[in-house]
Amino acid sequence: MIVLASKSPRRKEILKDLGYDFIVCPAKKDEVFDLSLGLDEALKKVAESKAKEVREFFSDSIIISADTIVCLDQKILGKPKSKEDAIKTLNALSNRRHQVKTGVCVIYKNQTFLHVETTDVYFKKLTEQDIISYVNSGKCMDKAGSYGIQECDFVDHIEGDYTNVVGLPKYVVESIMKDVAL
Ligand SMILES: Cc1cn([C@H]2C[C@H](O)[C@@H](COP(=O)(O)OP(=O)(O)OP(=O)(O)O)O2)c(=O)[nH]c1=O
């Protein structure tokens, strides 16, 4: 059996698109970033801790987990704490390039696979009106960087994988799953 250790509806959709049969069991513990490890290693650890938490309940299953962050000038922009925070973040991203990083973890018995995928995202120049009306829609609140590429018109173009920005890099998951020894 495959278990997706995530509450993200986007991750569920992406995994469904890949054609897998799976159940969903989100991890509940708070995410702790140990930045002394460096960004990518810290992100892997967060993804791994979600998978490990869920493995406690499904020891014979393949567990898939992920964590997504937005990085601007080496600073992590996570989910907004408030509407004001979201407005600040979107102003900072406007007319600039940033990175979206997703750490992916797949655990099966004694095998652990970890990968960080990075996509460069270039934002258009946003007006105050664009930002306020998006933030007022409430859609920004459960998303890293306070935006969802799938639902806003803020992105000029990207370099890299689109599904990575949405929260689960399709081709990375597919390639890891081929390496899992059943
Ligand atoms: C940048 C970006 C992020 N996101 C989402 C993906 C993730 O769901 C979320 C980042 O938060 P995460 O902490 O990675 O994931 P989550 O809390 O939603 O779910 P779980 O920890 O249970 O797996 O931001 C988008 O949907 N679109 C985007 O363009």
The ligand as a Tripos MOL2 file, in Angstrom:
@<TRIPOS>MOLECULE
LIG
   29    30     1     0     0
SMALL
NO_CHARGES

@<TRIPOS>ATOM
      1 C1          4.4190   28.1380   -4.0650 C.3       1 LIG1
      2 C2          3.1780   27.2800   -3.9810 C.ar      1 LIG1
      3 C3          2.9040   26.5220   -2.8730 C.ar      1 LIG1
      4 N1          1.7680   25.7620   -2.7960 N.ar      1 LIG1
      5 C4          1.4570   24.9390   -1.5970 C.3       1 LIG1
      6 C5          2.0140   23.5150   -1.6500 C.3       1 LIG1
      7 C6          1.9100   23.0990   -0.2080 C.3       1 LIG1
      8 O1          0.6040   22.5440    0.0180 O.3       1 LIG1
      9 C7          2.0460   24.4060    0.5630 C.3       1 LIG1
     10 C8          3.3400   24.4540    1.3400 C.3       1 LIG1
     11 O2          3.1460   23.8810    2.5890 O.3       1 LIG1
     12 P1          3.7830   22.5070    3.0870 P.3       1 LIG1
     13 O3          4.1260   22.7080    4.5260 O.co2     1 LIG1
     14 O4          4.8540   22.0410    2.1530 O.co2     1 LIG1
     15 O5          2.5970   21.4470    2.9570 O.3       1 LIG1
     16 P2          1.1640   21.4580    3.6200 P.3       1 LIG1
     17 O6          1.2020   22.0200    5.0070 O.co2     1 LIG1
     18 O7          0.1740   22.0540    2.6560 O.co2     1 LIG1
     19 O8          0.8320   19.9080    3.6810 O.3       1 LIG1
     20 P3          1.6070   18.7210    4.4860 P.3       1 LIG1
     21 O9          2.6360   19.3340    5.3960 O.co2     1 LIG1
     22 O10         0.5180   17.9930    5.2260 O.co2     1 LIG1
     23 O11         2.2130   17.8820    3.3940 O.co2     1 LIG1
     24 O12         2.0310   25.4540   -0.4020 O.3       1 LIG1
     25 C9          0.8590   25.7490   -3.8640 C.ar      1 LIG1
     26 O13        -0.1790   25.0770   -3.8090 O.2       1 LIG1
     27 N2          1.1310   26.4940   -4.9870 N.ar      1 LIG1
     28 C10         2.2490   27.2780   -5.1020 C.ar      1 LIG1
     29 O14         2.4250   27.9330   -6.1530 O.2       1 LIG1
@<TRIPOS>BOND
     1     1     2 1
     2     2     3 ar
     3     2    28 ar
     4     3     4 ar
     5     4     5 1
     6     4    25 ar
     7     5     6 1
     8     5    24 1
     9     6     7 1
    10     7     8 1
    11     7     9 1
    12     9    10 1
    13     9    24 1
    14    10    11 1
    15    11    12 1
    16    12    13 2
    17    12    14 1
    18    12    15 1
    19    15    16 1
    20    16    17 2
    21    16    18 1
    22    16    19 1
    23    19    20 1
    24    20    21 2
    25    20    22 1
    26    20    23 1
    27    25    26 2
    28    25    27 ar
    29    27    28 ar
    30    28    29 2
@<TRIPOS>SUBSTRUCTURE
     1 LIG1         1 GROUP 0 **** ****
